[in-house]
Amino acid sequence: MSNKKFNAIVTAVGMYVPDKILDNKYFEQIVETSDEWILTRTGIRERRILENGATSDLATLAAQDLIEKHNINKDEIDALIIATVTPDMFFPATATLVQYKLGLPNVWGFDLSAACSGFLFALQTGASLIESGRYKKVLVIGADKMSSIVDYTDRNTCILFGDAGSAFLLEPTEDYNLGLKNSILRIDGSGKDYLNMLGGGSLNPSTHETVDKRWHYIYQDGKAVFKVAVKGMADVSVEVMEMSGLKSEDVAYLVPHQANMRIIDATAERMGVSKDKVMINIDKYGNTTAATIPSCITEYYRAGKLKKGDNLILAAFGAGYTWGASHLVWAID
Ligand code: COA
């Protein structure tokens, strides 16, 4: 028996992507690559880059979009969680900076670090605050300025990432058929060597040497991560469907983290979900880390492709390793 007082439903959505576009042709000029290689190996055509500002600006603009489009009273927001691996600074938390920029008078909050699974972890955390009955309006934001940690001389990684922010508002309902139903979330630190940023933390504080070794940029062993990402994402997606008693035909959309089109296709295939039921925006934005899942949902909702009661399976895999899948029932008419 569940001891939830409420279910958490998504009642408002918002997003922000910067105007500046880097297309695949741009990368042909700066590293040895081709539009054809990038498109066929990843599914990415272009990505957006924030020229001025930081992750707190991406998060603030996404939240402002949500607040304006859904007429939300800022005074009522009582918690704020920001999933990011590119905080403005180590401290204070980006959540505090966003609180200040948005002018939220009655909120507490924090940053959550789970790389590309960050939004799923933040969604479950925010939902738990709602389910307990103690909080009524929780803002959950995924935002990353990946361009601030991308090495634009490394063709293995520089083509993959973009900048974006996206926000969800969670509120309580006593209709247990709606909102966040089940999540399976996992971490495994044995993956630390395959996807990381070595420099700047307490293990390797910033020095001239860490800069010379390019340790303040993303490092990824793409092949190693690819294999575990396919298995990790597919396993938990299938498991969460079983947990919720869903067959593939009951799923309105798979909402996968947008890291690589081939990982997305393999996950959908394992779930038995056809391509037209998979949310995609990797072609336009690349991998925006914590912003991929909420920005996909925001765009599909705004295009009129979602209806109340739709079963969404959200799935992600990221550095750590971190991974997970969630069953979310759409609640906005
Ligand atoms: N342009 C042209 N060639 C490139 C390239 C680029 N931008 N990037 C890498 N290559 C080369 C490699 O150097 C390698 O050459 P080699 O065989 O001479 O050594 C070759 O292409 C194949 O590299 P490989 O790493 O096997 O490619 P891939 O098909 O695995 O694709 C990724 C690389 C990064 C796109 C892919 O591995 C991936 O998406 N990994 C997982 C990402 C992920 O899910 N991360 C977790 C969340 S962030």
Boltz pocket constraint, residues with backbone or C-beta under 6 A from the ligand:
constraints:
  - pocket:
      binder: B
      contacts: [[A, 32], [A, 33], [A, 34], [A, 37], [A, 38], [A, 41], [A, 42], [A, 116], [A, 155], [A, 156], [A, 157], [A, 159], [A, 221], [A, 222], [A, 223], [A, 225], [A, 226], [A, 229], [A, 259], [A, 260], [A, 263], [A, 287], [A, 317], [A, 318], [A, 319]]
      max_distance: 6.0
